Amino acid sequence: MNQLFDASTPSDIAIFDFDNTLTSQDSLLPFIQKVVKPLRFYWGLFVLSPILIGYALGWILNWRAKEELLTHFLAGLSEQQLKQFGQRFAAQKIPKLLRSEALKRLLWHQEQGHQTVLVSASLEAYLLPWGKMIGFDYVIGTQLEAKSGVLTGRILGKNCYGQEKVNRLRKVLGDLKQYCIYAYGDSRGDRELLAIANYPYYRTFQKPKVDSKQATSKWERGAILSAIAAAVLYLGIVLWSGAEQFWQTLELLPPWLISALLALVFVGYCFRFWRWQWYLQQMNYQVPLGSSFRIFLASFALTASPGKAGESIKSLLLKRHHSVPVAPTLAGLFCERFTDALSVVLLICLSLFSIVQNQWLIVVVGLVQLVIILVLQQPILIKQLLKPLNKWSKLRSILARIKALIDSTSILLKPRILLGSTLLALVAWSLEGIALYFIFQFLGATSITPYQAVLIHTASGLVGALSLLPGGIGGTEAITISLSILHGATQTTAVAATLLIRLLTLWFAVGVGILAMLLVQKRL
């Protein structure tokens, strides 16, 4: 704790969380990026990914995961170096992260003569200099242990998170009941802080919300239930194929292969993000690249939902963090799904073209797609078709939103944008199909060609999406196993390849999404 100004003790006191309350994003990783070089930063995240995913799944405690992160990147720095980095970050980077409405609220409290306190799990190294500049009376944050002036990377005391925030406040301010407390927070780590406040503000600066339990995110429940259902299904599949043979088959894989394939799949995510960021730019929304990438990846936490509908959460996150209207981004989401479907069907057609006799069927499918594209590029025609529905008053507000969606969609489906976004989707899906091909090769199913592997992966993914089951769980696995056996793989090899590609695609995406969601929500 640090008191920055000698202030009298008024009865009213305003207590602010920092990350995602005063700022638009988490501050720890941007700070680390200022301390270490880019290659070391991204390699460090890759090395630490098992720990971070373990934390996201609840297997590793918050403070332990954070300490591992800090030790990896900051251990060995001198206290003086940390102080200099903190001052530089406070002066140069933090002003770019701040939310204007948060600063207005802070200024209002200061104008009223209220005492102001900043309490956060973020590092005091940069909170202190920034708090002094902005006029906080007290700054309470996480401190780092040092021996002989050199950082160990370990947290000094406890991570300033959850109940520890309240404990530190009591140590500084005494009996909190003597104050009329305004508290501002955004996550589960602020629940205890909001609970002691007379006026708790959760993710808003306008209307106080008394029930701080709403800080618990609902997306976790769906992700956990989907994971449990998948685990039960996969166990049943393994037992059906023969557990002993299954593990013997997995032993054929070299240790480095999984890491290489995860990297390949992640490159595909980058191509999809390229498409998404392009959509935002075409709709004239300038979202910072780093924040946009985190929000994009965070939506993967809900990718195991029927038809990936849960990924629409990125529209809500963009609205909250960057004031981007929901309707245009929902149009972007629709165009994502459309170009995904278009690219998947194209890949299936290209794969089938070389192995089936009746190529005219593929031409028919292509013509149907072309007709759909041409219709979607005629917003006036679609609106005319919807016009008769205006006679029902209850539908008018819905129709108004649909028309706004159509306008945004027509922009994103112009030929140049449609072609580019479809090509990006083609690359992303092809990379996943190639990953499946390498799995087949190392498992001994060498008769399966790259074309066939892409066909198996895309066709099963399409069937899984059409099934409307969460993540296509069940349908996708059944089709992948069946097509693999049809193309020459043994039953055990087909099962092993299916479970591996699902772990590398669906469940890797969910893991990355959970980690990104925690960063967006400032839970680390």
C-alpha positions in Angstrom: 0.0 0.0 0.0 1.1 3.5 -0.7 -0.5 6.8 0.3 0.3 9.4 -2.3 -1.3 12.5 -0.8 -2.0 13.7 2.7 -5.8 13.8 2.6 -8.4 14.2 5.3 -10.6 11.2 5.8 -14.0 12.1 4.3 -17.0 9.9 4.9 -17.3 9.2 1.2 -14.7 7.1 -0.5 -14.5 5.8 -4.1 -12.6 2.6 -4.7 -11.6 1.6 -8.2 -10.3 -1.6 -9.7 -7.8 -1.0 -12.6 -7.8 -3.5 -15.4 -11.0 -3.5 -17.5 -12.6 -1.0 -15.1 -10.4 2.1 -15.6 -8.8 0.5 -18.7 -10.2 -1.1 -21.8 -8.0 -4.2 -21.4 -5.7 -6.1 -19.1 -2.4 -4.3 -18.4 0.0 -7.1 -17.3 0.8 -8.6 -20.7 1.2 -5.1 -22.3 3.6 -4.3 -19.5 5.6 -7.5 -20.0 5.7 -6.7 -23.7 7.5 -3.4 -22.9 10.0 -5.3 -20.7 11.0 -8.2 -22.9 11.6 -8.5 -26.7 8.7 -9.8 -28.9 10.3 -13.2 -29.7 10.9 -13.9 -26.0 7.4 -12.7 -25.1 5.5 -15.0 -27.6 7.8 -18.0 -26.9 7.3 -17.5 -23.2 3.5 -17.6 -23.7 3.9 -20.8 -25.6 6.1 -22.4 -23.0 3.7 -21.3 -20.2 0.6 -22.4 -22.1 0.1 -25.6 -20.1 0.1 -23.6 -16.9 -2.2 -20.9 -18.2 -4.7 -23.4 -19.6 -4.5 -25.3 -16.3 -5.4 -22.1 -14.6 -8.3 -21.5 -17.0 -9.7 -24.9 -16.3 -9.4 -24.3 -12.5 -6.6 -26.8 -11.9 -4.1 -24.1 -10.9 -4.7 -21.3 -8.5 -4.8 -17.7 -9.7 -1.8 -16.5 -7.8 0.2 -19.6 -8.8 -0.3 -19.1 -12.5 0.4 -15.4 -12.2 3.6 -16.0 -10.2 4.8 -18.5 -12.9 4.2 -15.8 -15.5 6.0 -13.1 -13.5 8.9 -15.5 -12.7 9.4 -16.5 -16.3 9.5 -12.9 -17.6 10.7 -10.6 -14.7 13.0 -12.7 -12.5 16.5 -11.3 -12.6 15.5 -7.7 -13.2 16.8 -5.2 -10.7 14.3 -3.2 -8.6 15.6 -0.1 -10.3 15.0 -1.5 -13.7 11.4 -2.5 -12.7 10.8 1.0 -11.4 12.1 2.5 -14.6 9.9 0.2 -16.8 6.9 1.0 -14.5 7.3 4.7 -14.9 7.8 4.5 -18.6 4.7 2.2 -19.0 2.6 4.6 -16.8 3.5 7.6 -18.8 3.5 6.1 -22.3 1.1 3.2 -22.4 -1.5 3.5 -19.7 -3.0 6.7 -21.1 -3.8 4.8 -24.3 -5.6 2.0 -22.3 -7.9 4.3 -20.3 -11.7 4.4 -20.7 -13.0 8.0 -21.0 -16.2 7.3 -19.0 -14.1 5.8 -16.2 -11.9 8.9 -16.0 -15.0 11.2 -16.0 -16.3 9.2 -13.0 -13.0 9.4 -11.2 -12.8 13.2 -11.8 -16.4 13.6 -10.5 -15.5 11.9 -7.2 -12.4 14.0 -6.8 -14.5 17.2 -7.5 -16.9 16.1 -4.8 -14.0 15.9 -2.3 -14.3 12.1 -2.0 -11.2 10.2 -1.1 -10.1 7.9 -4.0 -8.4 4.5 -3.8 -7.0 2.3 -6.5 -6.9 -1.3 -5.6 -5.9 -3.9 -8.2 -4.1 -7.2 -8.7 -1.9 -5.4 -11.2 1.7 -4.5 -10.3 2.4 -1.5 -8.1 5.4 -0.9 -10.3 3.3 0.9 -12.8 0.2 1.6 -10.7 2.1 3.9 -8.3 3.5 6.4 -10.8 0.3 6.5 -12.7 -1.8 6.8 -9.5 0.3 9.8 -8.5 -0.1 11.5 -11.9 -3.9 11.0 -11.8 -4.5 12.1 -8.2 -5.4 8.9 -6.3 -5.1 9.2 -2.5 -4.1 5.6 -2.1 -2.7 2.9 -4.4 -2.9 -0.8 -3.5 -1.5 -3.4 -5.8 0.5 -6.6 -6.1 4.1 -6.3 -5.1 7.1 -8.4 -6.2 9.7 -10.0 -4.0 13.3 -9.0 -4.3 16.5 -10.3 -2.8 19.6 -8.1 -2.7 17.8 -5.7 -5.1 17.0 -8.4 -7.7 13.5 -9.7 -8.4 12.8 -13.3 -7.8 9.6 -13.2 -9.8 7.6 -14.3 -6.8 4.7 -12.2 -5.3 5.5 -10.5 -2.1 2.7 -11.5 0.3 -0.5 -12.3 -1.5 -1.9 -11.5 -5.0 -4.2 -8.5 -4.5 -7.3 -10.3 -5.8 -10.7 -11.2 -4.3 -10.8 -11.2 -0.5 -7.2 -9.9 -0.4 -8.4 -6.6 -1.8 -10.8 -6.1 1.2 -8.1 -7.2 3.6 -5.6 -4.7 2.2 -8.3 -1.9 2.3 -9.0 -2.7 6.0 -5.3 -2.5 6.8 -5.0 0.9 5.2 -8.4 2.5 6.1 -9.3 0.7 9.3 -13.0 0.0 9.9 -14.7 0.2 6.5 -18.1 0.7 8.1 -17.2 4.3 8.8 -17.2 5.1 5.1 -19.9 5.5 2.5 -18.2 3.3 -0.2 -18.6 3.6 -4.0 -16.9 0.6 -5.5 -16.1 -0.1 -9.2 -15.2 -3.5 -10.5 -15.6 -5.8 -13.5 -14.8 -9.4 -12.6 -15.1 -12.2 -10.1 -12.0 -10.9 -8.5 -14.0 -7.8 -7.4 -16.9 -9.7 -5.9 -15.8 -9.2 -2.3 -15.0 -5.5 -2.9 -18.5 -4.9 -4.4 -20.1 -6.8 -1.5 -18.8 -4.3 1.1 -19.9 -1.2 -0.9 -22.9 1.0 -0.3 -22.9 1.7 -4.0 -21.4 -1.2 -6.0 -20.9 -0.5 -9.7 -20.3 -3.7 -11.7 -19.2 -2.9 -15.3 -20.9 0.4 -15.4 -20.4 4.0 -14.2 -24.0 5.0 -14.3 -26.4 2.6 -12.6 -25.3 0.8 -9.4 -26.0 -2.9 -9.1 -26.5 -4.4 -5.7 -26.1 -8.1 -6.6 -22.3 -8.5 -7.1 -22.7 -12.2 -7.7 -23.4 -11.3 -11.3 -19.7 -10.9 -11.6 -19.5 -14.7 -12.2 -19.4 -15.2 -15.9 -22.1 -17.6 -17.3 -20.0 -18.7 -20.2 -18.0 -21.0 -17.9 -20.9 -23.3 -17.2 -21.5 -24.1 -20.9 -17.9 -24.7 -21.6 -17.6 -27.1 -18.6 -20.8 -29.0 -19.6 -19.6 -29.4 -23.2 -16.2 -30.6 -22.0 -17.8 -33.2 -19.7 -20.1 -34.5 -22.4 -17.1 -34.8 -24.8 -15.0 -36.6 -22.2 -17.8 -39.2 -21.7 -18.2 -39.6 -25.4 -14.5 -40.0 -26.1 -14.1 -42.5 -23.3 -16.9 -44.6 -24.8 -15.3 -44.4 -28.3 -11.9 -45.5 -26.9 -13.5 -48.4 -25.1 -15.4 -49.4 -28.2 -12.2 -49.4 -30.3 -10.1 -51.2 -27.7 -8.3 -49.2 -25.1 -5.0 -51.1 -25.3 -4.8 -50.9 -29.0 -5.7 -47.2 -28.8 -2.8 -46.4 -26.5 -0.4 -48.5 -28.6 -1.5 -46.5 -31.7 -0.8 -43.2 -29.9 2.7 -44.3 -29.0 3.5 -44.1 -32.8 3.4 -40.3 -32.6 6.7 -38.5 -32.0 6.6 -36.0 -29.0 7.2 -32.9 -31.1 4.3 -33.6 -33.5 1.5 -32.3 -31.3 3.3 -29.0 -30.7 3.9 -28.6 -34.4 0.3 -29.3 -35.3 -1.0 -26.9 -32.7 1.2 -24.2 -34.2 -0.2 -25.1 -37.6 -3.8 -24.8 -36.4 -3.1 -21.5 -34.6 -1.8 -20.1 -37.9 -5.2 -20.9 -39.2 -6.8 -18.9 -36.4 -4.6 -16.0 -37.4 -6.0 -16.2 -41.0 -9.5 -16.1 -39.6 -8.7 -13.1 -37.4 -7.3 -11.4 -40.5 -10.7 -11.9 -42.1 -12.5 -10.5 -39.0 -10.3 -7.5 -38.7 -10.8 -6.8 -42.4 -14.6 -6.9 -41.8 -14.3 -4.3 -39.0 -12.2 -2.0 -41.2 -14.6 -2.3 -44.1 -17.4 -1.2 -41.7 -15.2 1.8 -40.5 -14.6 0.5 -37.0 -11.0 1.0 -35.9 -10.3 -1.5 -33.1 -6.7 -1.8 -31.8 -5.1 -4.9 -33.2 -4.1 -6.4 -29.8 -7.4 -5.9 -28.1 -9.3 -7.1 -31.2 -7.2 -10.3 -31.4 -7.9 -11.0 -27.7 -11.6 -10.5 -28.1 -11.6 -12.6 -31.3 -9.8 -15.5 -29.5 -12.0 -15.1 -26.4 -15.1 -15.9 -28.5 -13.6 -19.4 -29.0 -14.4 -20.1 -25.4 -18.0 -20.6 -26.7 -17.1 -22.3 -30.0 -18.5 -25.6 -28.6 -22.0 -24.3 -29.0 -24.7 -25.2 -31.6 -23.5 -23.8 -34.9 -20.8 -21.8 -33.0 -23.5 -19.4 -32.1 -21.7 -18.6 -28.8 -19.0 -16.9 -30.8 -21.4 -13.9 -31.0 -20.1 -12.9 -27.6 -17.4 -11.0 -29.4 -20.0 -8.6 -30.5 -20.9 -7.9 -26.9 -17.2 -7.6 -25.9 -16.6 -5.1 -28.8 -19.5 -3.0 -27.7 -18.3 -3.0 -24.1 -14.7 -2.3 -24.7 -14.7 -0.2 -27.8 -18.3 1.0 -28.2 -18.8 -0.8 -31.5 -22.5 -1.3 -32.2 -23.8 -4.9 -32.0 -25.7 -5.1 -35.3 -22.8 -4.5 -37.7 -20.6 -7.0 -35.9 -23.4 -9.6 -35.9 -23.4 -9.0 -39.7 -19.7 -9.7 -39.6 -20.4 -12.9 -37.7 -23.0 -14.0 -40.3 -20.5 -13.4 -43.1 -17.9 -15.4 -41.2 -20.2 -18.4 -41.0 -21.3 -17.9 -44.6 -17.7 -17.8 -46.0 -16.8 -20.7 -43.7 -19.6 -22.7 -45.2 -18.7 -21.5 -48.7 -15.0 -22.5 -48.2 -15.9 -25.9 -46.7 -18.2 -26.7 -49.6 -15.6 -25.6 -52.1 -12.9 -27.8 -50.4 -15.3 -30.7 -50.4 -16.1 -30.2 -54.1 -12.4 -29.8 -55.0 -11.6 -33.0 -53.1 -14.5 -34.9 -54.7 -13.8 -33.7 -58.2 -10.7 -35.9 -58.5 -12.3 -39.0 -57.0 -16.0 -39.2 -58.2 -17.4 -39.8 -61.6 -20.4 -37.6 -61.6 -18.7 -34.2 -61.5 -21.9 -32.6 -62.8 -23.3 -32.9 -59.2 -20.4 -30.7 -58.0 -21.2 -28.1 -60.7 -24.8 -28.0 -59.5 -23.7 -27.4 -55.9 -21.5 -24.6 -57.2 -24.3 -23.0 -59.1 -26.6 -23.1 -56.0 -23.9 -21.3 -54.0 -23.6 -18.7 -56.8 -27.3 -18.0 -56.7 -27.2 -17.5 -52.9 -24.3 -15.1 -53.2 -26.1 -13.1 -55.9 -29.3 -12.8 -53.8 -27.4 -11.7 -50.7 -25.7 -9.0 -52.7 -29.2 -7.5 -53.5 -30.3 -5.9 -50.2 -33.1 -4.0 -51.9 -34.6 -7.2 -53.2 -34.4 -8.9 -49.8 -36.1 -5.9 -48.1 -38.9 -6.0 -50.7 -39.4 -9.7 -49.9 -39.6 -8.8 -46.2 -42.0 -5.9 -46.7 -45.3 -7.8 -46.3 -44.2 -8.7 -42.8 -44.5 -5.1 -41.7 -48.2 -5.5 -41.3 -47.6 -7.2 -38.0 -46.6 -4.6 -35.5 -44.9 -7.0 -33.2 -42.4 -7.8 -36.0 -41.5 -4.3 -36.9 -38.7 -3.8 -34.4 -37.3 -7.1 -35.4 -37.5 -6.3 -39.1 -35.7 -3.0 -38.5 -32.8 -4.8 -36.9 -32.8 -7.4 -39.8 -32.7 -4.6 -42.3 -29.7 -3.0 -40.6 -28.1 -6.5 -40.6 -28.8 -6.8 -44.3 -27.2 -3.4 -45.1 -24.0 -4.4 -43.2 -24.0 -7.8 -44.8 -24.2 -6.5 -48.3 -21.1 -4.4 -47.7 -19.1 -7.5 -46.6 -20.4 -9.6 -49.4 -19.2 -7.4 -52.2 -17.2 -9.5 -54.7 -13.7 -8.3 -53.7 -14.3 -8.7 -50.0 -16.2 -12.0 -50.5 -13.4 -13.5 -52.6 -10.7 -12.4 -50.1 -12.5 -13.6 -47.0 -13.4 -16.9 -48.6 -9.7 -17.5 -49.6 -8.7 -16.7 -46.0 -11.2 -19.3 -44.8 -10.0 -21.8 -47.4 -6.5 -21.5 -46.0 -7.6 -21.8 -42.4 -9.7 -25.0 -43.1 -7.0 -26.5 -45.3 -4.4 -26.1 -42.6 -6.7 -28.2 -40.2 -7.1 -30.8 -42.9 -3.4 -30.9 -43.5 -2.9 -31.4 -39.7 -5.3 -34.5 -40.0 -3.2 -35.7 -42.9 0.0 -35.7 -40.9 -1.7 -37.5 -38.0 -2.8 -40.2 -40.5 0.7 -40.5 -41.8 2.4 -40.9 -38.4 -0.3 -43.4 -37.3 0.4 -45.6 -40.3 -2.6 -44.8 -42.5 -0.3 -43.8 -45.4 -2.9 -44.6 -48.1 -4.9 -41.5 -47.2 -4.0 -38.5 -49.4 -4.0 -34.8 -48.4 -7.1 -34.3 -50.5 -8.9 -37.2 -48.7 -7.8 -35.8 -45.3 -9.2 -32.4 -46.1 -12.4 -34.0 -47.4 -12.8 -36.1 -44.2 -12.2 -33.0 -41.9 -14.4 -30.6 -43.8 -17.3 -33.0 -44.5 -17.4 -34.1 -40.8 -17.2 -30.5 -39.7 -20.1 -29.5 -41.9 -22.3 -32.4 -40.7 -21.4 -31.5 -37.1 -22.5 -27.9 -37.7 -25.7 -29.0 -39.4 -26.5 -31.3 -36.4 -26.8 -28.2 -34.2 -25.3 -30.1 -31.3 -22.9 -28.2 -29.1 -19.6 -28.2 -31.0 -21.0 -30.8 -33.3 -20.0 -33.3 -30.6 -21.0 -36.8 -31.6 -21.9 -36.1 -35.2 -18.5 -34.8 -36.2 -16.7 -37.7 -34.5 -19.0 -40.3 -36.1 -18.5 -39.0 -39.6 -14.7 -38.6 -39.2 -14.3 -42.2 -38.0 -16.6 -43.5 -40.7 -14.9 -41.6 -43.6 -11.4 -42.5 -42.2 -12.3 -46.2 -42.2 -13.9 -45.8 -45.7 -10.6 -44.4 -47.0 -8.5 -47.3 -45.6 -7.7 -46.5 -42.0 -8.1 -49.3 -39.4 -10.8 -48.8 -36.7 -8.2 -48.0 -34.0 -6.3 -45.6 -36.2 -9.5 -43.9 -37.3 -10.6 -43.4 -33.6 -7.1 -42.2 -32.6 -6.9 -39.7 -35.5 -10.5 -38.5 -34.8 -9.9 -37.8 -31.1 -6.5 -36.1 -31.9 -7.9 -33.8 -34.5 -10.8 -32.8 -32.3 -8.4 -32.1 -29.4 -6.2 -30.1 -31.8 -9.1 -28.1 -33.3 -12.3 -27.8 -31.2 -10.8 -28.3 -27.7 -7.6 -26.4 -28.4 -9.8 -23.5 -29.6 -11.8 -23.7 -26.4 -8.7 -23.7 -24.3 -7.3 -20.7 -26.2 -10.6 -19.0 -25.9 -10.9 -19.5 -22.2 -7.4 -18.1 -21.7 -8.2 -15.1 -23.9 -11.5 -14.6 -22.1 -9.7 -14.5 -18.8 -7.4 -11.9 -20.1 -10.3 -9.8 -21.5 -12.1 -10.0 -18.2 -9.0 -9.3 -16.2 -9.1 -12.5 -14.2 -5.3 -13.1 -14.2 
